[in-house]
Amino acid sequence: MLLALSAFFSATETALMSLNRYRLRHQARSGHRGARIAEWLLQRPDRLIGLILLGNNAVNIAAAALVTILAQRLGGQGAVLVATFALTLVVLIFCEVAPKTLAALNPARIALPAALVYYPLLKLVYPVVWALNVIVGGILRLLGVRPDQIASHSLSAEELRTVVAEAGVMVPRRHQRMLLSILDLDAVTVDDIMVPRQEIVGLDLDRSWEENLAIIQTSEHNRLPVYREYIDNIIGVTRIRDLLPELARGELTQALLLERIREPYFVPEGTPLTKQLLNFQQHKRRSAFVVDEYGDVQGLITTQDIVNELVGELDHDSTALDIGVTKESDASYVVDASANVRQLNRVMNWNLPTDGPKTLNGLIVEQLETIPEKGTGVTVADYPIEILDASEHGIKRVRVFAPGSSPPPKAA
């Protein structure tokens, strides 16, 4: 009987301490009585451990004393030594190792029923447990440990990433990528996903009206910046949707266009996407111009860019060709070196580093520390890359091989 109680205390100690706190919280909120009591007990683990160890040591000492008395009466001092050795083996195997292993494998099945036992038991012997905790607390304070500082069970960002990544079939891979993107959003800035200034499509008032009208009629974008001569001289932003009635009737003029423009909205480079998302919401805007410390426009960012960063491209007709990637017959890819690295990773499912330059050209130049010539080879993050076309200003086209599929070309 005493050994059975010892096994109970050992198993339940391991089971209660091994419980998944988040699953336990869910069960408690669902009305499970054992889960509610277990959650309450675990709010003060020092008190629970004191109770369990008090009971475990009491039954172990009682068992040892009983065996010693019986052995002394039946066989003398020699029998006591044999009985002590046998009891040690029995306690070790059947009261410690086996119960603890079983509890570690099935913590919930053992811990939740046990909580129903420990609750009244704690009420019964609370003065003794309280006295033990006071003594132990004093010793811990002498060692510089504050027992009232209970470890937080909140997950850190890295731990949450691990949970999502290891969720397996419980969370579809696409959803995993989305959740991980949300967790990484604070580390991504507007610079990482903005449309570079040289790729911004806009209306230059120094051009002829016929040229600007053609841009309006053929533009794939709903919003177009309006500027004079240089993109830095932005006057405002116009929405194509607001111009459609006049455009359909052939009555759209530059004067009417200027009446419909809205003041431009600027944000500093380096703004985290989490903050920018809130800025868009606060200012009720859907696009912003990214400027550097001198006020020069560096790029354009929209709410759609942030959404794409989180959930992937929403345009299902979008292909690798849209970002300047062409698949070759040898399974390699010819890539426009001005392509954004994050977009390449997202569309092509690659793993190029994103903590440095924003474009593939910048990534290669940073690694080589020079602008390479045509035919130069380099390996970036296990991806063999061959320079197909380059000028004195930068790389224009490259060939990217799958990791391990082809040896890198001869390096510079």
C-alpha positions in Angstrom: 0.0 0.0 0.0 2.8 2.4 0.9 4.7 1.6 -2.3 1.5 2.2 -4.3 1.1 5.6 -2.8 4.8 6.3 -3.5 4.3 5.4 -7.1 1.2 7.7 -7.2 3.1 10.7 -5.8 6.0 10.1 -8.3 3.8 9.7 -11.3 1.5 12.6 -10.5 4.4 15.0 -9.9 5.8 14.3 -13.3 2.4 14.4 -15.0 1.4 17.8 -13.5 4.7 19.4 -14.3 4.6 18.0 -17.9 1.1 19.3 -18.7 0.8 21.5 -21.8 -0.3 24.8 -20.1 -2.1 26.1 -23.2 -4.1 22.9 -23.7 -4.8 22.8 -20.0 -6.1 26.4 -20.2 -8.4 25.5 -23.1 -9.8 22.5 -21.2 -10.3 24.6 -18.1 -12.2 27.2 -20.1 -14.3 24.4 -21.6 -15.5 23.4 -18.2 -13.3 20.4 -17.4 -13.3 20.2 -13.6 -10.0 18.4 -13.3 -8.4 20.9 -15.7 -9.7 23.8 -13.7 -8.3 22.4 -10.4 -5.0 21.5 -12.1 -4.6 25.0 -13.5 -5.3 26.4 -10.0 -2.7 24.1 -8.4 -0.1 25.0 -11.0 -0.5 28.7 -10.3 1.6 28.0 -7.2 4.0 25.2 -8.2 6.0 25.7 -5.0 3.0 24.8 -2.9 2.1 21.8 -5.1 5.7 20.4 -5.1 5.8 20.9 -1.3 2.6 18.8 -1.0 3.7 16.1 -3.3 7.2 15.7 -1.8 5.7 15.8 1.7 3.4 12.9 0.8 6.1 11.0 -1.2 8.7 11.2 1.5 6.3 10.3 4.3 5.2 7.1 2.6 8.8 6.2 1.6 10.1 6.7 5.1 7.2 4.7 6.5 7.8 1.9 4.1 11.6 1.8 5.0 10.8 1.8 8.7 8.2 -1.0 8.3 10.6 -3.1 6.2 13.4 -2.6 8.7 11.2 -3.6 11.7 10.0 -6.7 9.9 13.5 -7.7 8.8 14.9 -7.2 12.2 12.3 -9.5 13.8 12.5 -12.2 11.1 16.3 -12.4 10.4 18.4 -10.1 12.4 20.9 -7.5 11.2 21.8 -9.5 8.0 18.2 -9.5 6.9 18.0 -5.8 7.4 20.8 -5.2 4.9 19.2 -7.5 2.3 15.8 -5.9 2.9 17.2 -2.4 2.5 18.8 -3.3 -0.8 15.7 -5.0 -2.1 13.5 -2.1 -1.0 15.8 0.4 -2.8 15.5 -1.6 -6.0 11.7 -1.8 -5.7 11.3 1.9 -5.0 13.7 2.9 -7.8 12.0 0.7 -10.4 8.3 0.5 -9.4 7.9 3.8 -7.5 10.2 6.2 -9.4 11.4 5.2 -12.9 8.3 3.3 -14.2 5.6 5.7 -12.9 7.5 8.8 -14.0 8.1 7.4 -17.5 4.4 6.5 -17.8 3.4 9.9 -16.6 5.7 11.7 -19.0 4.1 9.8 -21.9 0.5 10.4 -20.8 0.5 13.5 -18.5 -3.1 14.6 -19.0 -4.6 11.1 -18.3 -2.8 11.0 -14.9 -2.6 14.7 -13.9 -6.3 15.7 -14.3 -7.7 12.9 -12.1 -4.9 13.4 -9.6 -5.8 17.1 -9.3 -9.1 16.1 -7.8 -7.2 14.2 -5.1 -4.6 16.9 -4.4 -7.1 19.7 -3.9 -8.7 18.4 -0.7 -5.4 16.9 0.4 -3.8 20.4 0.2 -6.6 21.9 2.2 -6.1 19.2 4.8 -2.3 19.6 5.3 -2.0 23.2 4.3 -0.4 24.4 7.6 2.4 21.9 7.1 2.9 22.8 3.5 2.9 26.5 4.3 5.5 26.0 7.0 7.7 24.0 4.6 7.4 26.7 2.0 8.4 29.4 4.5 11.5 27.5 5.4 12.4 26.8 1.8 11.6 30.3 0.8 14.0 31.7 3.4 16.8 29.4 2.1 16.2 30.5 -1.5 16.4 34.1 -0.5 19.7 33.5 1.1 20.8 32.1 -2.2 19.6 35.2 -4.1 16.5 33.6 -5.5 13.0 35.1 -5.1 10.4 32.3 -4.8 7.6 34.7 -5.5 8.8 35.3 -9.0 7.0 32.5 -10.8 8.3 31.8 -14.3 6.1 33.2 -17.0 4.4 30.7 -19.3 4.1 33.3 -22.1 5.8 32.3 -25.4 8.5 34.4 -26.8 8.4 35.3 -30.5 11.1 32.7 -31.2 9.2 30.0 -29.2 6.0 30.9 -31.1 7.9 30.5 -34.4 9.0 27.1 -33.3 5.5 26.1 -32.4 4.2 27.2 -35.8 7.0 25.6 -37.7 6.6 22.3 -35.9 2.8 22.2 -36.1 3.0 19.7 -39.0 -0.3 18.6 -40.5 -2.3 20.5 -37.9 -1.5 23.8 -39.7 -1.4 23.8 -43.5 2.0 24.9 -44.9 0.4 28.0 -46.5 -1.0 29.0 -43.2 2.3 28.4 -41.5 4.0 30.8 -43.9 1.3 33.3 -43.3 1.7 33.1 -39.5 5.5 33.2 -39.7 5.2 36.3 -41.9 3.0 38.0 -39.3 5.6 37.2 -36.6 8.4 38.6 -38.8 6.4 41.7 -39.8 8.2 43.9 -37.2 11.6 43.0 -38.7 10.5 44.0 -42.2 10.6 47.6 -43.2 9.0 49.6 -46.0 12.3 49.6 -47.8 12.2 45.8 -48.1 8.9 45.6 -50.1 8.5 49.1 -51.7 8.4 49.7 -55.4 11.8 51.3 -56.2 11.6 54.9 -57.5 12.9 53.9 -61.0 9.9 51.5 -61.3 7.3 54.0 -60.2 4.7 54.7 -63.0 3.4 58.2 -62.8 2.2 61.3 -64.7 4.9 63.9 -65.5 3.2 67.2 -66.1 6.2 68.3 -68.2 5.2 65.6 -70.7 2.6 66.2 -73.3 -1.0 65.5 -72.3 -1.3 62.8 -75.0 1.5 60.9 -73.4 0.0 61.1 -69.9 -3.5 60.2 -71.2 -2.0 57.1 -72.8 -0.5 56.1 -69.4 -3.8 56.6 -67.7 -5.6 54.5 -70.3 -3.1 51.6 -70.1 -2.1 51.7 -66.5 -2.5 48.5 -64.4 -2.6 50.6 -61.2 -5.5 52.4 -59.7 -3.4 55.2 -58.2 -0.8 57.2 -60.1 1.6 59.9 -58.7 1.5 63.3 -60.4 4.8 65.2 -60.5 6.9 67.7 -62.5 10.1 66.5 -64.3 11.3 64.4 -61.3 9.5 62.0 -59.0 10.9 64.1 -56.1 8.7 67.0 -57.2 5.4 65.2 -56.4 2.3 67.3 -56.6 -0.2 64.7 -55.6 -1.8 61.3 -56.3 -4.7 60.6 -58.6 -7.1 57.7 -58.6 -7.9 56.3 -62.1 -11.4 55.3 -60.8 -12.2 59.0 -60.2 -11.4 59.8 -63.8 -13.3 57.0 -65.5 -16.5 58.9 -66.3 -14.7 61.8 -68.0 -12.2 59.3 -69.6 -15.1 57.3 -71.1 -16.7 60.5 -72.5 -13.3 61.7 -73.9 -13.6 64.9 -71.7 -10.6 64.3 -69.4 -8.2 67.2 -69.4 -5.1 68.1 -67.5 -6.9 70.8 -65.6 -9.6 68.3 -64.5 -6.9 65.9 -63.5 -5.2 68.5 -61.2 -8.6 69.1 -59.6 -8.9 65.4 -58.7 -5.5 64.8 -57.2 -5.0 64.2 -53.5 -2.0 65.4 -51.4 0.8 62.9 -51.3 1.6 61.0 -48.1 5.2 60.5 -47.2 6.8 58.0 -44.7 10.5 57.8 -43.7 12.6 54.8 -44.9 13.2 52.2 -42.3 9.6 52.3 -41.0 8.6 48.8 -39.8 5.6 47.3 -41.6 3.7 46.9 -38.3 3.9 50.6 -37.7 3.2 51.5 -41.4 0.1 49.3 -41.4 -1.2 51.3 -38.4 -0.2 54.5 -40.1 -2.3 53.6 -43.2 -5.2 52.9 -41.0 -4.8 56.1 -39.0 -4.4 58.4 -42.0 -7.0 56.5 -44.1 -4.5 56.1 -46.9 -3.7 53.1 -49.1 -0.3 54.3 -50.5 2.7 56.2 -49.4 6.0 57.5 -50.8 9.1 56.4 -48.9 11.6 59.2 -48.5 15.2 59.2 -47.2 16.7 61.7 -44.6 17.1 64.3 -47.4 13.5 64.1 -48.4 14.2 62.3 -51.7 11.7 59.7 -52.8 13.1 56.2 -52.6 10.0 54.2 -53.5 6.3 53.6 -53.2 4.5 51.3 -50.8 0.8 50.3 -50.7 -1.4 48.4 -48.4 -1.5 45.7 -51.1 2.3 45.3 -50.8 1.9 44.6 -47.1 -0.9 42.2 -47.6 1.2 40.3 -50.3 4.0 40.2 -47.8 1.7 38.5 -45.3 -0.3 36.1 -47.4 1.5 35.9 -50.7 0.5 37.2 -54.0 -3.3 37.5 -54.2 -3.2 37.7 -58.0 -3.3 34.0 -58.9 -2.5 34.8 -62.5 0.8 36.2 -61.4 3.7 34.1 -62.6 7.5 34.1 -62.3 7.6 36.0 -65.6 6.0 39.0 -63.8 9.1 39.4 -61.6 11.6 38.7 -64.4 12.2 35.0 -64.1 12.3 32.6 -67.0 12.8 28.8 -66.6 15.3 27.2 -68.9 15.4 23.7 -70.3 18.2 22.7 -67.9 16.0 23.5 -64.9 18.0 26.7 -64.2 16.4 30.2 -64.1 17.3 33.3 -66.0 16.5 36.2 -63.6 16.4 40.0 -64.0 19.0 41.1 -61.4 16.9 44.0 -60.4 14.3 41.6 -59.0 13.4 42.1 -55.3 14.9 39.3 -53.2 11.9 38.9 -50.9 9.6 38.7 -53.9 11.8 36.1 -55.5 11.7 34.0 -52.3 7.9 34.3 -52.1 7.1 33.5 -55.7 9.9 31.0 -56.4 10.0 29.5 -53.0 13.7 30.2 -52.7 15.7 31.0 -49.5 17.9 33.8 -50.5 19.1 36.0 -47.6 16.8 39.0 -46.9 18.7 40.8 -44.2 20.9 42.7 -46.5 20.5 44.2 -50.0 17.0 44.3 -51.4 17.7 43.2 -55.0 19.5 40.2 -56.4 22.0 42.6 -58.0 22.8 44.1 -54.6 23.1 40.7 -53.0 25.7 39.5 -55.5 27.7 42.7 -55.5 27.8 42.7 -51.8 29.2 39.2 -51.7 31.8 39.8 -54.4 32.5 43.4 -53.3 32.8 44.4 -56.9 30.6 44.6 -60.0 31.4 41.3 -61.8 31.9 40.7 -65.5 29.9 38.5 -67.7 30.6 34.8 -67.1 31.5 35.3 -63.4 30.1 32.7 -61.0 29.2 33.0 -57.4 27.3 30.9 -54.9 24.8 32.8 -52.7 23.2 30.8 -49.9 23.9 27.5 -51.7 22.4 28.9 -55.0 25.0 28.7 -57.8 24.7 31.9 -59.9 26.2 32.8 -63.3 26.4 36.4 -64.4 24.8 36.6 -67.9 24.9 40.3 -68.5 26.4 43.2 -66.6 27.5 46.8 -67.2 29.8 49.1 -65.3 26.8 50.2 -63.3 25.6 46.8 -62.1 24.4 43.3 -63.0 21.5 43.0 -65.5 20.8 39.3 -65.9 21.9 36.1 -64.1 21.3 32.4 -64.3 20.3 30.8 -61.0 20.7 27.0 -60.4 18.9 25.0 -57.8 21.0 24.2 -54.7 23.2 21.2 -55.5 21.8 20.8 -59.0 24.9 22.2 -60.7 28.3 23.3 -59.7 28.8 27.0 -59.6 30.5 28.5 -62.6 34.1 29.7 -62.4 34.3 32.5 -59.8 35.9 35.8 -60.4 
